[in-house]
Amino acid sequence: MKRQKKREGPLKAERKEGVRPRKKKRGVSPPFILLRRLKASAPLRIFGFPWFQKSLIAAAGITSLGLLFPSGNLEGMGGTALFMAFFLTTLYFFFTRNLPQVNIPVKDLFFLTITLFGSSAITKGAYLLAQILSERVQEIPLSSYLYFFPVAAGAILVRIMLSSEMALFYAISAGVITALLLSSGPFLALYYMIGGIIGAHSVARCTQRTTLIKGGLWVGAANLFMVLLERLMGGQEIGLRAAADMAIGLSGGLTAGVAVVGITPIVEYIFGYTTDIKLLELANLDHPLLKEMMLKAPGTYHHSMVVGNLVEAAAKAIGVNPLLARVSAYYHDIGKITKPQYFVENQMDGANRHAKLTPSMSSLILISHVKEGVDLARKYRLGNRIIDVIRQHHGTRLITYFYQKARENHQEVNEDEFRYLGPKPQTREAGLVMLADAVEAASRAMEHPTPARIKGLVQRVINDIFIDGQLDECELTLKDLHEIAKSFNVILNAVYHHRIKYPEQEAADGGNGPRSPKEPKDKPQRRKENGRKDIRRLGATR
């Protein structure tokens, strides 16, 4: 029987052929294997579900709040915690189930919990300090100090970080919980609640830090009026005591505004929120990322500026935040900085880098600028809202040029390989940037742009994107699309407007420019003769 030849391993075979042997992969250590298996196990997999994370955050928050309440026995603490749990759960389900625009992710719920607990803890500490001061200063009773507590600061902070709906949710919660914490009646709950609602409304469009101070003044004015109403409802005399209480309420509102000014940058940094104040800083054209784009990819920079003008006008027309739309447009193509010469707007020398590449490779380069843009945005901490627009501004659109080119070369082509990875736009701002980006790029290829051609181009591009289903997941309506098209037409007509030719340009064109109807036919001849006389005066001859 013939003896079988022993099979050689790949490393030994490579040594025989003179190839450098590959390094043997080092195995994973047992502790890491155990940890990986534990993460994949069913009991620990539950930690990855958002509803479980929200439940943990809510339970921790309610327990922490319960510790702040004065209670002599365990039953009292348990009853207080159950009441707060029932009250906050009722509010949560009402807002999330009845208001479709309200969605509270895990991060936002954690922020709300931290803010509510922090405000309650500060109020509890201030209340203990007020008790000491009221004992030492007999002229100012303890009830007067309660008007000073800046509970409305939390509602203002929630409004500029999240939304009006979340600010209303917080104002109601903070008003009731603070009144329970201070063992006060329903008037104080309404006092804090109304102050928070007015403060949140006054900073709805916060584009300057002084707006927060003005919001604090509005809260102070509301506090002053509420103190006055309390005196009138109780039939009390409005004298020096009432004036002192109103002054304390006014100073409390102003303190709330000043506190938010100091807290806002810290919250922006920790939670990664992008406020209007942060957007104004990013809109500065001296930002390092914009300056780098202007130097490395000047064509992309100019394209982004025009897209910014388009989306800002359209955002005002449909009631979207114009500042967020404009700043998102400025940064939507920052990923092109890494490979600027592979994009046609930056090919100043006329050399096409894609001529030597296959269509699939070219499409991969184009698709990669989205991921590289997201990485740059995270590196420069642009914020989640701008990162989302960068990721979504192409949606899952097809790269038509290279797809058609691949179909000419091959019989069967997978269309998914020539589509962007998405996701589709989730917000109206992201949808606006997608539309403006496509319209501006298409208008660059238009020859002899006229108002009629621009109108037809805008309508065609918007229809193509709509039919492709790219706007299915954002809240843009047909009425919005009509207003967007009108605003795009106005801006593009301003960009591609016509100018009359000056006399020097007419002479350079050989006199073929349009002649004024009042200009005599022999005027060019006279001009020529006058020119010869001027040459003779200078002593030159032809």
C-alpha positions as CSV (number, residue, x, y, z in Angstrom):
1,M,0.0,0.0,0.0
2,K,1.3,3.4,-1.0
3,R,2.1,5.6,1.8
4,Q,0.2,8.9,1.8
5,K,2.2,12.1,1.5
6,K,1.9,14.2,4.6
7,R,0.1,17.4,3.9
8,E,2.2,20.5,4.4
9,G,0.9,23.5,6.3
10,P,0.6,26.9,4.6
11,L,3.5,28.3,6.6
12,K,5.9,25.5,5.5
13,A,4.8,25.7,1.9
14,E,5.5,29.4,1.9
15,R,9.0,28.9,3.2
16,K,9.7,26.4,0.5
17,E,8.6,28.9,-2.2
18,G,10.7,31.6,-0.7
19,V,7.7,33.7,0.4
20,R,7.9,35.6,3.6
21,P,5.7,33.5,6.0
22,R,2.6,35.2,7.4
23,K,2.5,35.9,11.1
24,K,0.4,33.5,13.1
25,K,-2.6,35.3,14.6
26,R,-2.4,35.6,18.4
27,G,-5.4,34.0,20.1
28,V,-7.8,36.0,22.2
29,S,-7.2,35.7,25.9
30,P,-9.8,33.7,27.9
31,P,-11.1,36.8,29.9
32,F,-12.0,38.6,26.8
33,I,-13.7,35.6,25.4
34,L,-15.7,35.3,28.6
35,L,-16.6,39.0,28.5
36,R,-17.7,38.7,24.9
37,R,-19.9,35.7,25.7
38,L,-21.4,37.5,28.6
39,K,-22.4,40.5,26.5
40,A,-24.1,38.2,24.0
41,S,-25.9,36.2,26.6
42,A,-29.6,36.7,27.1
43,P,-29.6,38.2,30.6
44,L,-27.1,41.0,29.7
45,R,-28.6,41.6,26.3
46,I,-31.5,43.3,27.9
47,F,-29.3,46.3,28.8
48,G,-29.1,47.2,25.1
49,F,-32.8,47.9,24.8
50,P,-33.8,51.6,25.0
51,W,-36.9,50.9,27.1
52,F,-34.8,49.1,29.7
53,Q,-32.3,51.9,29.8
54,K,-35.1,54.5,30.2
55,S,-36.6,52.5,33.0
56,L,-33.3,52.4,34.8
57,I,-32.8,56.2,34.4
58,A,-36.3,56.9,35.6
59,A,-36.0,54.6,38.6
60,A,-32.7,56.1,39.6
61,G,-34.0,59.7,39.2
62,I,-37.2,59.1,41.2
63,T,-35.2,57.3,44.0
64,S,-32.7,60.3,44.1
65,L,-35.6,62.8,44.3
66,G,-37.2,60.8,47.1
67,L,-34.1,61.1,49.2
68,L,-34.5,64.9,49.2
69,F,-38.0,64.8,50.7
70,P,-38.3,65.2,54.5
71,S,-39.8,62.1,55.9
72,G,-39.6,60.5,59.3
73,N,-40.3,56.9,58.3
74,L,-39.8,54.5,55.4
75,E,-43.5,54.5,54.5
76,G,-43.5,58.2,53.9
77,M,-40.5,58.0,51.6
78,G,-42.1,55.1,49.7
79,G,-45.4,57.0,49.3
80,T,-43.6,60.1,48.0
81,A,-41.6,58.1,45.5
82,L,-44.7,56.3,44.3
83,F,-46.6,59.6,43.9
84,M,-43.7,61.1,41.8
85,A,-43.4,58.0,39.7
86,F,-47.1,58.0,39.0
87,F,-47.1,61.8,38.2
88,L,-44.1,61.7,35.9
89,T,-45.2,58.6,34.1
90,T,-48.6,60.1,33.4
91,L,-46.9,63.2,32.0
92,Y,-44.5,61.1,30.0
93,F,-47.1,59.0,28.3
94,F,-49.3,61.9,27.6
95,F,-46.6,63.9,25.8
96,T,-45.1,60.9,23.9
97,R,-48.5,59.4,22.8
98,N,-50.5,62.5,22.0
99,L,-47.8,64.8,20.6
100,P,-46.3,63.1,17.5
101,Q,-43.3,65.4,17.4
102,V,-42.2,64.4,20.9
103,N,-39.6,61.7,21.1
104,I,-37.4,61.3,24.1
105,P,-34.3,59.3,23.4
106,V,-32.2,57.8,26.2
107,K,-29.7,60.7,26.2
108,D,-32.4,63.3,26.4
109,L,-34.2,61.5,29.3
110,F,-30.9,61.3,31.1
111,F,-30.4,65.0,30.6
112,L,-33.9,65.8,31.9
113,T,-33.4,63.6,34.9
114,I,-30.1,65.2,35.8
115,T,-31.5,68.7,35.3
116,L,-34.5,68.0,37.5
117,F,-32.5,66.3,40.2
118,G,-29.9,69.1,40.2
119,S,-32.5,71.8,40.3
120,S,-34.3,70.1,43.2
121,A,-31.1,69.5,45.1
122,I,-30.0,73.2,44.7
123,T,-33.5,74.3,45.8
124,K,-33.4,72.0,48.8
125,G,-30.0,73.4,49.8
126,A,-31.2,77.0,49.3
127,Y,-34.3,76.3,51.4
128,L,-32.1,75.1,54.3
129,L,-30.0,78.2,53.9
130,A,-33.1,80.4,53.9
131,Q,-34.3,78.8,57.1
132,I,-31.0,79.9,58.8
133,L,-31.2,83.4,57.3
134,S,-34.9,83.9,58.3
135,E,-34.0,83.1,61.9
136,R,-31.1,85.6,61.9
137,V,-32.9,88.3,59.9
138,Q,-36.3,88.6,61.4
139,E,-37.5,91.3,59.0
140,I,-37.5,88.9,56.0
141,P,-39.8,85.9,56.6
142,L,-39.1,82.4,55.2
143,S,-41.9,82.7,52.7
144,S,-40.2,85.7,51.0
145,Y,-37.1,83.6,50.2
146,L,-39.2,81.1,48.3
147,Y,-39.8,83.7,45.5
148,F,-36.1,83.9,44.8
149,F,-35.4,80.3,44.0
150,P,-34.4,80.1,40.2
151,V,-36.4,77.0,39.4
152,A,-37.2,78.5,35.9
153,A,-33.5,78.1,34.9
154,G,-34.1,74.4,34.2
155,A,-37.0,75.1,31.8
156,I,-34.9,77.7,30.0
157,L,-32.0,75.3,29.7
158,V,-34.2,72.5,28.4
159,R,-35.8,74.8,25.8
160,I,-32.5,75.9,24.2
161,M,-31.1,72.3,24.3
162,L,-34.2,70.3,23.3
163,S,-37.6,71.7,22.3
164,S,-40.6,73.7,23.5
165,E,-42.6,70.5,24.2
166,M,-39.8,69.2,26.4
167,A,-39.5,72.6,28.2
168,L,-43.3,72.4,28.9
169,F,-42.9,68.9,30.3
170,Y,-40.0,70.0,32.5
171,A,-41.8,73.2,33.7
172,I,-44.9,71.2,34.9
173,S,-42.7,68.5,36.5
174,A,-40.4,71.0,38.2
175,G,-43.2,73.2,39.5
176,V,-45.1,70.3,41.2
177,I,-42.0,68.6,42.6
178,T,-40.5,71.8,44.0
179,A,-43.8,72.7,45.7
180,L,-43.9,69.2,47.3
181,L,-40.2,69.5,48.3
182,L,-40.8,72.8,50.1
183,S,-44.1,71.6,51.6
184,S,-45.9,74.5,50.0
185,G,-49.4,75.0,48.5
186,P,-50.6,75.0,44.9
187,F,-49.8,78.7,44.4
188,L,-46.1,78.1,44.6
189,A,-46.3,75.2,42.1
190,L,-48.1,77.6,39.7
191,Y,-45.5,80.3,40.5
192,Y,-42.6,78.1,39.4
193,M,-44.5,76.5,36.5
194,I,-45.6,79.8,34.9
195,G,-42.1,81.3,35.4
196,G,-40.6,78.3,33.6
197,I,-43.1,78.4,30.7
198,I,-42.5,82.1,30.1
199,G,-38.8,81.8,30.4
200,A,-38.8,78.9,27.9
201,H,-40.9,80.9,25.4
202,S,-38.7,84.0,25.7
203,V,-35.6,82.0,24.5
204,A,-37.3,80.2,21.6
205,R,-34.9,81.8,19.1
206,C,-31.7,82.3,21.2
207,T,-29.1,83.6,18.8
208,Q,-27.2,85.6,21.4
209,R,-26.2,85.0,25.0
210,T,-27.8,88.3,26.0
211,T,-31.1,86.6,25.0
212,L,-30.8,84.4,28.0
213,I,-30.5,87.5,30.2
214,K,-33.6,89.0,28.6
215,G,-35.3,85.7,29.2
216,G,-34.4,86.0,32.9
217,L,-35.9,89.5,33.0
218,W,-39.1,88.1,31.5
219,V,-39.2,85.4,34.2
220,G,-38.6,88.1,36.8
221,A,-41.5,90.2,35.5
222,A,-43.7,87.1,35.6
223,N,-42.6,86.5,39.2
224,L,-43.4,90.1,40.2
225,F,-46.8,89.9,38.6
226,M,-47.6,86.5,40.3
227,V,-46.6,87.9,43.7
228,L,-48.9,90.9,43.1
229,L,-51.8,88.6,42.1
230,E,-51.3,86.6,45.3
231,R,-51.7,89.7,47.4
232,L,-54.8,90.8,45.5
233,M,-56.4,87.3,45.7
234,G,-55.7,87.1,49.4
235,G,-57.1,90.6,50.0
236,Q,-53.8,91.8,51.6
237,E,-52.5,95.3,51.6
238,I,-50.0,96.1,49.0
239,G,-47.3,97.9,51.0
240,L,-43.6,97.8,51.7
241,R,-43.7,94.0,52.4
242,A,-45.3,93.2,49.1
243,A,-42.9,95.5,47.3
244,A,-39.9,93.6,48.9
245,D,-41.4,90.3,47.8
246,M,-41.9,91.5,44.2
247,A,-38.3,92.7,44.1
248,I,-37.1,89.3,45.4
249,G,-39.2,87.6,42.7
250,L,-37.7,89.9,40.0
251,S,-34.1,89.2,41.2
252,G,-34.9,85.5,41.2
253,G,-35.8,85.6,37.5
254,L,-32.7,87.5,36.6
255,T,-30.6,85.0,38.6
256,A,-32.1,82.2,36.6
257,G,-31.1,83.9,33.3
258,V,-27.5,84.5,34.5
259,A,-27.3,80.9,35.7
260,V,-28.3,79.5,32.3
261,V,-25.6,81.6,30.6
262,G,-22.9,79.9,32.7
263,I,-24.4,76.4,32.5
264,T,-25.0,76.3,28.7
265,P,-21.4,75.8,27.5
266,I,-20.9,73.0,30.0
267,V,-24.1,71.1,28.9
268,E,-23.2,71.6,25.2
269,Y,-19.8,70.1,25.8
270,I,-20.9,67.1,28.0
271,F,-24.0,66.1,26.1
272,G,-23.0,67.2,22.6
273,Y,-26.0,69.4,22.0
274,T,-26.0,72.1,19.3
275,T,-27.8,75.3,20.4
276,D,-28.4,78.3,18.2
277,I,-25.5,80.0,20.0
278,K,-23.2,77.2,19.1
279,L,-24.5,77.4,15.5
280,L,-23.6,81.1,15.3
281,E,-20.1,80.2,16.3
282,L,-19.9,77.5,13.6
283,A,-21.3,79.9,11.0
284,N,-18.2,82.0,11.4
285,L,-16.3,81.7,8.1
286,D,-13.0,81.8,10.1
287,H,-13.7,78.3,11.5
288,P,-10.7,76.1,11.0
289,L,-12.7,73.5,9.1
290,L,-14.1,76.1,6.7
291,K,-10.8,77.7,6.1
292,E,-9.2,74.3,5.4
293,M,-12.0,73.6,2.9
294,M,-11.5,77.0,1.2
295,L,-7.8,76.2,0.7
296,K,-7.9,72.5,-0.2
297,A,-11.3,72.4,-2.0
298,P,-12.2,75.9,-3.2
299,G,-14.9,74.6,-5.6
300,T,-16.6,72.7,-2.8
301,Y,-16.4,75.7,-0.5
302,H,-18.1,77.9,-3.1
303,H,-20.7,75.2,-3.7
304,S,-21.4,75.0,0.1
305,M,-21.9,78.8,0.4
306,V,-24.4,78.8,-2.4
307,V,-26.2,75.8,-0.9
308,G,-26.3,77.7,2.4
309,N,-28.0,80.6,0.8
310,L,-30.5,78.3,-0.9
311,V,-31.5,76.4,2.2
312,E,-31.7,79.6,4.4
313,A,-34.2,81.2,2.1
314,A,-36.2,78.0,1.8
315,A,-36.1,77.4,5.6
316,K,-37.6,80.9,6.2
317,A,-40.3,80.1,3.6
318,I,-41.5,76.8,5.3
319,G,-40.9,77.8,8.9
320,V,-37.8,75.7,9.6
321,N,-34.8,76.9,11.7
322,P,-32.9,78.9,9.1
323,L,-29.7,79.1,11.1
324,L,-29.5,75.3,11.5
325,A,-30.2,74.8,7.8
326,R,-27.5,77.3,6.7
327,V,-24.8,76.0,9.0
328,S,-25.6,72.4,8.1
329,A,-25.2,73.4,4.4
330,Y,-21.8,74.9,5.1
331,Y,-20.4,71.7,6.5
332,H,-22.4,69.1,4.5
333,D,-19.5,68.3,2.1
334,I,-16.5,68.6,4.4
335,G,-15.6,65.0,3.7
336,K,-14.4,66.1,0.3
337,I,-11.4,67.8,1.9
338,T,-9.6,64.4,2.1
339,K,-9.7,63.8,-1.7
340,P,-10.6,67.1,-3.3
341,Q,-9.3,66.4,-6.8
342,Y,-11.8,63.5,-7.3
343,F,-14.7,65.9,-7.3
344,V,-15.4,67.9,-10.5
345,E,-15.8,71.2,-8.8
346,N,-12.2,71.1,-7.6
347,Q,-10.6,69.9,-10.9
348,M,-9.2,73.3,-11.8
349,D,-6.6,71.9,-14.2
350,G,-9.2,70.0,-16.2
351,A,-7.7,66.6,-15.4
352,N,-10.3,64.0,-14.5
353,R,-8.9,61.6,-11.9
354,H,-11.8,59.1,-12.6
355,A,-10.6,58.5,-16.2
356,K,-8.2,55.7,-15.0
357,L,-10.6,54.2,-12.5
358,T,-13.4,51.7,-12.8
359,P,-16.9,53.0,-12.3
360,S,-17.3,50.9,-9.1
361,M,-14.1,52.4,-7.6
362,S,-15.2,55.9,-8.5
363,S,-18.5,55.4,-6.8
364,L,-16.7,54.1,-3.7
365,I,-14.7,57.3,-3.6
366,L,-17.8,59.5,-3.9
367,I,-19.7,57.5,-1.3
368,S,-16.7,57.7,1.2
369,H,-16.9,61.5,1.5
370,V,-20.0,61.1,3.6
371,K,-18.2,58.9,6.2
372,E,-15.1,61.1,6.1
373,G,-17.3,64.1,6.7
374,V,-18.9,62.5,9.7
375,D,-15.5,61.7,11.1
376,L,-14.3,65.3,10.7
377,A,-17.5,66.6,12.2
378,R,-16.9,64.5,15.3
379,K,-13.3,65.5,15.5
380,Y,-14.2,69.2,15.5
381,R,-17.3,68.6,17.7
382,L,-19.8,70.1,15.4
383,G,-22.7,68.5,17.2
384,N,-25.1,65.7,16.5
385,R,-27.6,67.7,14.5
386,I,-25.0,68.7,11.9
387,I,-23.5,65.2,11.9
388,D,-27.0,63.8,11.1
389,V,-27.4,66.2,8.1
390,I,-23.9,65.2,6.8
391,R,-24.9,61.6,7.1
392,Q,-28.3,62.0,5.5
393,H,-27.8,64.7,2.8
394,H,-27.4,62.1,0.0
395,G,-29.8,59.6,1.5
396,T,-29.8,56.4,-0.6
397,R,-29.6,58.2,-4.0
398,L,-28.1,56.5,-7.0
399,I,-24.8,57.8,-8.5
400,T,-26.3,57.8,-12.0
401,Y,-23.3,58.8,-14.0
402,F,-21.1,55.9,-12.9
403,Y,-24.0,53.5,-12.8
404,Q,-24.8,54.1,-16.4
405,K,-21.1,53.9,-17.3
406,A,-20.8,50.5,-15.5
407,R,-23.9,49.2,-17.4
408,E,-22.2,50.1,-20.7
409,N,-19.2,48.0,-19.7
410,H,-20.9,45.0,-18.0
411,Q,-24.0,43.0,-18.6
412,E,-25.2,42.8,-15.0
413,V,-24.5,45.5,-12.4
414,N,-25.7,45.6,-8.8
415,E,-27.5,48.9,-8.4
416,D,-27.0,48.9,-4.6
417,E,-23.2,49.2,-5.1
418,F,-23.8,52.6,-6.7
419,R,-26.1,54.0,-4.1
420,Y,-25.2,56.0,-1.0
421,L,-25.5,54.2,2.3
422,G,-28.0,56.5,3.8
423,P,-30.0,56.9,5.9
424,K,-32.7,59.0,4.1
425,P,-33.3,62.5,5.6
426,Q,-35.0,62.3,8.9
427,T,-35.6,66.0,9.5
428,R,-36.8,68.9,7.3
429,E,-33.4,70.6,7.5
430,A,-31.7,67.4,6.1
431,G,-34.3,67.2,3.4
432,L,-33.6,70.9,2.5
433,V,-29.9,70.4,2.2
434,M,-30.4,67.3,0.0
435,L,-32.7,69.3,-2.4
436,A,-30.4,72.4,-2.4
437,D,-27.3,70.3,-3.0
438,A,-28.8,68.5,-6.0
439,V,-30.3,71.7,-7.5
440,E,-27.1,73.7,-7.2
441,A,-25.0,70.9,-8.7
442,A,-27.4,70.5,-11.6
443,S,-27.5,74.3,-12.3
444,R,-23.7,74.3,-12.8
445,A,-24.1,72.1,-15.9
446,M,-26.8,74.3,-17.4
447,E,-25.9,76.2,-20.5
448,H,-27.3,79.7,-21.0
449,P,-29.4,79.8,-17.8
450,T,-32.7,81.7,-18.2
451,P,-35.5,82.1,-15.6
452,A,-37.6,79.5,-17.6
453,R,-34.8,77.0,-17.7
454,I,-33.9,77.4,-14.1
455,K,-37.6,76.9,-13.1
456,G,-37.8,73.7,-15.1
457,L,-34.5,72.4,-13.7
458,V,-35.6,73.0,-10.1
459,Q,-38.9,71.3,-10.6
460,R,-37.3,68.4,-12.4
461,V,-34.7,67.8,-9.7
462,I,-37.2,68.0,-6.8
463,N,-39.6,65.7,-8.6
464,D,-36.8,63.1,-9.2
465,I,-35.8,63.1,-5.5
466,F,-39.5,62.9,-4.4
467,I,-40.3,60.0,-6.8
468,D,-37.1,58.2,-5.7
469,G,-38.6,58.1,-2.1
470,Q,-35.8,60.1,-0.5
471,L,-38.2,62.4,1.3
472,D,-40.4,59.6,2.7
473,E,-38.9,59.8,6.2
474,C,-38.8,63.6,6.8
475,E,-41.8,65.9,7.4
476,L,-41.6,67.9,4.2
477,T,-45.1,68.2,2.6
478,L,-46.1,69.0,-0.9
479,K,-46.9,72.5,0.1
480,D,-43.4,72.8,1.5
481,L,-41.9,71.5,-1.7
482,H,-43.8,74.1,-3.7
483,E,-42.5,76.9,-1.4
484,I,-39.0,75.5,-1.6
485,A,-39.0,75.5,-5.4
486,K,-40.1,79.1,-5.4
487,S,-37.3,80.2,-3.1
488,F,-34.8,78.2,-5.1
489,N,-35.9,80.0,-8.3
490,V,-35.4,83.4,-6.7
491,I,-31.9,82.6,-5.4
492,L,-30.6,80.9,-8.6
493,N,-32.0,83.7,-10.8
494,A,-30.0,86.1,-8.7
495,V,-26.9,84.0,-9.0
496,Y,-27.1,83.6,-12.8
497,H,-28.4,87.1,-13.6
498,H,-27.4,88.7,-16.9
499,R,-25.3,91.9,-17.2
500,I,-25.1,94.4,-20.0
501,K,-21.8,94.6,-21.9
502,Y,-19.6,97.6,-21.4
503,P,-18.0,99.5,-24.3
504,E,-14.6,97.8,-23.6
505,Q,-16.3,94.4,-23.8
506,E,-18.0,95.3,-27.1
507,A,-14.7,96.4,-28.6
508,A,-13.1,93.1,-27.5
509,D,-16.0,91.2,-29.1
510,G,-15.3,93.0,-32.4
511,G,-18.3,95.2,-32.2
512,N,-20.8,92.3,-32.3
513,G,-22.4,93.3,-29.0
514,P,-25.9,94.8,-28.9
515,R,-26.1,98.4,-30.2
516,S,-28.4,100.9,-28.6
517,P,-31.3,101.9,-30.9
518,K,-30.4,105.6,-30.5
519,E,-26.8,105.0,-31.5
520,P,-26.2,106.1,-35.1
521,K,-24.8,103.5,-37.5
522,D,-21.7,105.5,-38.4
523,K,-20.7,105.9,-34.8
524,P,-18.1,103.0,-34.9
525,Q,-16.5,104.7,-38.0
526,R,-16.3,108.1,-36.2
527,R,-14.7,106.3,-33.3
528,K,-12.1,104.7,-35.5
529,E,-11.2,108.0,-37.2
530,N,-10.9,109.8,-33.8
531,G,-8.6,107.0,-32.7
532,R,-6.3,107.6,-35.7
533,K,-6.1,111.3,-34.9
534,D,-5.1,110.5,-31.3
535,I,-2.3,108.3,-32.6
536,R,-1.0,111.1,-34.8
537,R,-1.0,113.5,-31.9
538,L,1.3,111.1,-30.0
539,G,3.7,111.1,-32.9
540,A,3.1,107.5,-33.9
541,T,2.3,106.4,-37.4
542,R,0.6,103.3,-38.7
